[in-house]
Amino acid sequence: MPALTTRTTPTPASKVSSGTALAPFTQLAAAGKLPALVRQLASLRGCAQPIRLEGHRTEIHPATGEILRHLDSATLSAGHLLMRCGNRRTTRCPACAEIYRRDTYQLISAGLRGGKTVPDTVATHPRVFATFTAPSFGPVHNRPTRPGTKTVQRCRCGHVHGEGDARLGSPLDPERYDYQGAVLWNAHAPALWSRFILNLRREIARIGGLTQRSLASVVKVSYAKVAEYQKRGLVHFHAVIRLDGPDGTTTPPPAWATTSMLTDAIRAAAARTTVAGPELDDICDEFAFGEQLDVRPIRSGDFGNGGKITEKAVAGYVAKYATKGAEGATGTLDRRLRLIAELPAYQVPAHAERMIRTAWQLGARRDLDHLKLRAWAHMLGFRGHFSTKTRQYSTTLAQLRQARTDYQNALNTPTGSGPEEESTLVISHWTYAGTGLTPDLERLTALITPPPGTASASDSGTGVVGGA
């Protein structure tokens, strides 16, 4: 059986003996090269599994052929060019996941309040926060509450489960639970969402007395959504859905396109949205959303109170789940399986293991090749993007990252260095050399990385994207 790869969390600086950790670097310090190594490691901002690259990059003046700048990985203090992994999963890299979460917060917030190239008037457009759940595939252990209160009642099993009870989400009777249907529902969830958006546009056109073709010239539907796993291993979608005018964020929708109308259209479209499943054992199932559909209008943060859902609360909620996968809710894996024989070594919960094995078995069927269930068995069959949005909803993650890069470049440009060249010929060649740091570099990184929670940037975005 292949050896399992594990990642150890860097020891906090307060628990590392500075003398012991820096012992391998005394020669670098004596040669005056240690500060450069510290700067290179500090640029990773705590990345747990940086990418090591070998190669070079040369900038040449196109007219004179003069070499303006040359970078060779062999001359760098760490021996490689180090790049952050950029993984969005908290279980894989907390530091990069935190950057992804903050960027997602800015993306969602800009579509609600404006900013980041989005006009402030977008805050006056009708918008709702909707949650779409999965149907039931059998009774599971849960924590039901008394209607209108937060009092937790007994589960069907006769017990009152605590929040951390490992049985939550697992079937009351695993032998009668429809594992096959649950896995296939996850696999068809992305198609179900696409069909819902199509039906929503049709419903809005019907209410406005428009044809589907003419709808975009009057009102446009914008959204940003994130997928979250429930403890029972099924995804549900949280979505910000907004109505815009024909020119997107810069124009308001017509007077008849109200928040109330949008709410009614969402409920009607969700109720009739179905996707045909594969024919198994001479039975062809249809997949639909669950009966629980929550649609709430989003209020301005300046006027939010009580049970009103505000812009800031929505942006924070969506951003939180953008960095979580199935592993956080169900205890499943955060990486793909190469062989099903590896599964017992990971010691995942019984319910998650049953769903993984079901996906693996279904993945052997030729008529289900298009679902790629073996490749996504660790995700319990779900193969969609965790975070998606329409182009006109707001800015993009790429623009936020570029703004942060430009800001950092401006900070690192020496004062009075003169204007930049109008054009530069760049010749570069990089090859993958590996992932992660040596034990010595990990110890040094632990010394120079601030403890979690000491970042200067808040959720409001100060410093997150370089003031862009």
JOGISUL-V122067 format. One record per helix or strand of 3 or more residues. SS is the DSSP state (H for helix, E for strand). FROM is the first residue (numbers start at 1). TO is the last residue. If there is no record, write none. Layout:
ss:SS from:FROM to:TO
ss:SS from:FROM to:TO
//
This chain:
ss:H from:13 to:15
ss:H from:18 to:30
ss:H from:34 to:42
ss:E from:51 to:60
ss:E from:67 to:72
ss:H from:73 to:75
ss:E from:81 to:83
ss:H from:94 to:113
ss:H from:120 to:124
ss:E from:127 to:134
ss:H from:179 to:207
ss:H from:212 to:215
ss:E from:220 to:229
ss:E from:235 to:245
ss:H from:259 to:271
ss:E from:274 to:280
ss:E from:283 to:299
ss:H from:311 to:321
ss:H from:326 to:330
ss:H from:340 to:346
ss:H from:350 to:362
ss:H from:366 to:371
ss:H from:377 to:379
ss:E from:387 to:389
ss:H from:397 to:412
ss:E from:425 to:435
ss:H from:439 to:448
//
